[in-house]
Amino acid sequence: FKKSSTTHKQIKQTHQNPSFDKNQSREINMLSRAANTFIRKAPAVARTARTSAPMGSRFVGTLEEIPSAKTAWEKSCYFEMDFTIPEESHVFEAIQKFAAYDIGCLVTTDEDGKISGVISERDYISKMALLGRKSKETLVKEISTKSSNLMTATPHDSVDDCMEKMLSKDIRHLPLLDDDGHVVGMLSVKDLVKTMLQEKDETIKILSDFATGKGGHFGSD
């Protein structure tokens, strides 16, 4: 329940803003107390809700759902898109794909169709100048990031874990591999940020319902 703690802190900071009138101040106080109560008693609430009304289970279940990489990918521009390119292709073909799909990274594949790395806009900008070559004369594999140095994730990883991986390697894209090592998706840092913001909004709504007596835990909507 770490994110709920962050929400509580944000609520307290908002309360310190003098532009709020008394009604708004009372509402903020209610949310603040609800957040504090929720954080302190959440384990007990979860145990009680699971063994009581179905509505209660729904309330706690909503809070316990952590967005996965699969959830973020299904909302990504990469979803249902061919984001691969053979490593023997010319860099110019990769640039054409970047422009056509408005994306910044492609998974490169070897002659067997298996992942061999990735090529990004950053690779093009930083490496082509050093090589002193033209994009129509340079192969993708000459400037791509090889799979041995590649950071990847699985569809089951949490959005938080994916973000940590990106930040640790200073990268903006993350290929998703299944249990057999096959590429099944691609995430951008923008996809993760959008999912995190949506999760934050949903958490605030749940806490608001908790404070006002709405929602499944109280047995009525």
N, C-alpha and C positions, 0 to 999 in steps of 0.2 A: 504493500500500500504506500510505496514511496511517493507516487505521483499525487496521491491525495494530500500528503503532507505539503507538497509544493503548492497545491491549490490553496490550502489553508493559509500559507504564507502570503500568497498573492491577495487573498481576501483581506488579510489584516492591513496590507499596504494600501489597498484601495480604500479602506475605511479611514485612513489617515488623511485622505484628500478632503480639504475643507469645502469643496464645491458641492458635496452631497448634502441633501436636505435631511430632515429628521426621519422621514419615512424610509428613505434609502439607507440611512444609517441603521435603522432598526432591522431592515432586511439583511444588511451585511453582517450585523451582529448575529442574527439567526444562522446565517450560513457559516460564520466563523465557529459558533458553538457546535453546529452540526458536524463540521469537519473535525473538530477536536474530539467530539464524542465518537464519531465514526472510526477515527484512527485508533483510539484507545480501546474501543469495544468491538472492533471488526471481527476478530476471531470468534468471539462468543456469538455475535450476530450471525456469522456464517453457519456455525454449528446448529443454531436454533432454526434458522431459515430452511436449512436442508431437511430438517425433520418435521417441519410444520407445513404450512400451506404452500401449494405450488407457486403462488404469486411471490412468496418470500424467496423461494429458490431462484425465481427469475431475477429478482432484485440483486441478490448476491452474485448470481452467475454473470450478470452484466458487468459488475465491477471487476470480476476476476478474469474476464476475457482480455487477453493480451494480444494485440494485433501481431500477426505473423508476417513473414516475408511474402508468403503466398497472397495474403490479403492485400498488401501494398502493390504487389505485381499485377494482380487482377484489375487494379485501377490505373496501372501505368500505361504510358503511350507505347511501351514495348509489348504489351499484351497482344497476342495473336498477330504479331508482326515477325517477319523474317529478319532477325537482327544478326544473322551470321554472314560471313564472307570467306571464301577459300583463301588460304594464306598465299597461294600462288597468284592471286589476282593482283592487278596493279593498284597502287595507292589511289590513283585517280578514280577508280571504281568505288572505293570506300568513301571518298569525298562526295561522289554523286549520291550515294546512299544516305550519307549524313544530311545532305541538303534536301533530298526527296522526302525523307521521313521526319526531318527536323529533330534529329537525335545526335548524340555526341560520342557514341561508343558502339562498336560491333564486336561480336565474338568471332575469332578466326578459327577455321577448321582445317585439319590436314586432309590428305588424299583419301582417308577412310571415313571422313566426315566427323571425326572426333575433335573435341576442343583442343586447340594448340596455343591459345592465348587470347588477347583482345587488342584492338587498335582503337585509339581514341583521337579526338581532335587535338588533345594535348600532345600525343605522340607525333602527329603530323607537324604541329607548330614548332615543337622543340627539336625534333630529329631531322626533318628534311633539310633545314638550313645547314645543319652540321655536315650532312652528307653531300651537300651541294648538288643534289640530284633533282630531276623533274618528276612529278607525280606519275606521269605516263610511262616513265622508264624505271620506276622503283616498285619492287614487289612488297606486298603487305607484310610478309614475314620479316622483311629487313628492318622495319621500324616498330613492329608490334611488341607488346609485352608478353613474354613467353609464359606458358602455363605453369612452369616450375616456380615462377615468381608471382603467381597470380593469387589474389585473395578472393575467395568464393564463399558462398553461403548455401544453405539448404532452404527449401520452402517452409520448413518447420521452425527455422530460427525466428526469434522475436525481432520486431522492428528495432528495438533498442540494441540488440546484439549486432544487427547489421550496421547501424549507425556507428557503433564503437569500432567495428572493423574498418569502416571507411575513414574515420578520423585517425585511427592508429597508423594507417598507411597513406594518408593524405590523398585519397582517391575519390572519384565522384560516381563510379559505377561498380556494380557488384553482380557477377553472373551467379545464377542459381543452379545448383547441380542436384540431381536426385541421388538416391543411395547407390546407384550403379555408376555414378560419375558422368551421367549424360546431362547436357545443358537443357534446362526446362524453362528458363526465364532470365530476365535481366532487370536490375533495379538501379535507378539513379538516386542521387541524394535528394532531388526534388520530390521523388515518390515517397521517400521516408518522411520528409518534413511534412508533406500534406497529410499523411496518415497520422503522424504524431499530433498535429493540430486538431484533426477531427476527433482523436481520442480525448484530447484535453477538453474540447467542447462538450463531449458526451459525459465526461466525468463531472464537470461543473453542473450539468443538468441533473445528473443523478443525485449529487449532493444537495442541490436546490430542492428536488422532490423530497429527499430525506428530511430536510429542514421544515418543510411545509406539510408533512404528513401524507404526501402523495407517493405513488409507486407501489410495487409489489410487496415490499416488506410490511406495509400497513394493511394489506388485504384489499385495497381498492385503487383504481387509477384516477 
